Amino acid sequence: GWIRGVGYHESVAGHLDRALLDDLVPDRPVRIQHRSGAMWVMNSPAVDHLGLDRGVDQPGVERDATGRATGRLFRLDTWLREQLENRAPPSLREVSRRLASFGVTGLTDATAANSRSELGCFAAAAESGELLQRLLVMGGRDRPSPARGRIEPGALKVLLDESHLPSFEQLQGIIETAHCQRRSVAVHCVTRAELVLAAAAFATAGTGPGDRIEHASVAPPDAVRLLADLPLTVVTQPGFIRERGDAYLVDVEPQDRPWLYRCAGFLRASVPLGGSTDAPFGDPDPWKAMRAAVDRRTEAGATIGADEALTPERALALFTSPLEEPGALPRPIEAGAPADLCLLDRPWSAARSELSSGMVVAAIRDGHVIWPLSEVDLLSRRGAEPGRTW
């Protein structure tokens, strides 16, 4: 059967291709996903299984000068899934319970290829008890179906790739069409060029409630001013400073390093700011992202953008705004509001200096305890022996 790997980066063994994977595994189909999520790399048995050298083609399949597939597939997740035998969606039980153990009661799935079919799968998972959290589902241009229980359709997700950018007019039209459908728009921007194009398109098309920039990975001061003038919300991933910061110090140009995954700089410019882990491409624990927003340190201990650091309170606020309005005021705890709560084992005055998911003792969604669901869950989370009293 297939071997599947995720999270690959060139710092491990250089740029992967079909030939290199053949040297490692010549007799079984292998697919490796790049850490960015933008590319899969296949070995020859995988290429043969997909028929890429037997007439099967698709935009995004890279080929060499002779027309032979190199094994690299760009932005072809949906197509690839359709080609594989097992098309059933994976169970969400384990990941949902893991997130609940971090105190997470609401999620946003920001996959650009989501359609009504995926929204239906999420709704079925919620109805069966596999998915415990509330879920906002972004997706493509198909008008989403109505909300189903805890599952709600969200923004139109626009994924920009600097090597294949749409024209200004195309992006403007996409935004205007979404607004006519009363949908917000979330534009994925990880480079300067992508960010400037998105800001310019919003400036012409107009902005609406919930419109946002996802990532804004490199945001120099002039770009931040563009966002502040519109206005647009930014949803950033401070956890990448910790997880990828040491690689950034090697790969990113020195002049861009101060502007990586900014936090305080957006707030000083009055740009609404929300937080994301970008799981599965980042660590799913939001507490680790909060710590990175506060200390701005890489795993090796280097500091990136010290003046972008947030207070613990502001870092927490990144993850407590409404799902449909990231960066807005945190959801209040008051009579009549949904009882979506994360209970810690200590007061905030003590928790603010640690910011660890190890402090979480319960997660409550809409008044229902979703973690721990059993003593087994609690013991597993704590790494404790059965029979210990908590």
Secondary structure, 3 states (H helix, E strand, C coil): CCEEEEEECHHHHCCCCHHHHHHHCCCCCEEEEECCCCEEEECHHHHHHHCCCCCCCCCCEEECCCCCEEEEEECCHHHHHHHCCCCCCCCCHHHHHHHHHCCCCEEEECCCCCCHHHHHHHHHHHHHCCCCCEEEEEECCCCCCCCECCEEEEEEEEECCHHHCCCHHHHHHHHHHHHHCCCCEEEEECCHHHHHHHHHHHHHHCCCCCCEEEECCECCHHHHHHHHHCCCEEEECCHHHHHHHHHHHHHCCHHHHHHECCCHHHHHCCCCEEECCCCCCCCCCHHHHHHHHHHCECCCCCECCHHHCCCHHHHHHCCCCCCCCCCCCCCCCCCCCCCCEEEECCCHHHHCCCCCHHHEEEEEECCEEEECCCHHHHHHHHCCCCCCCC
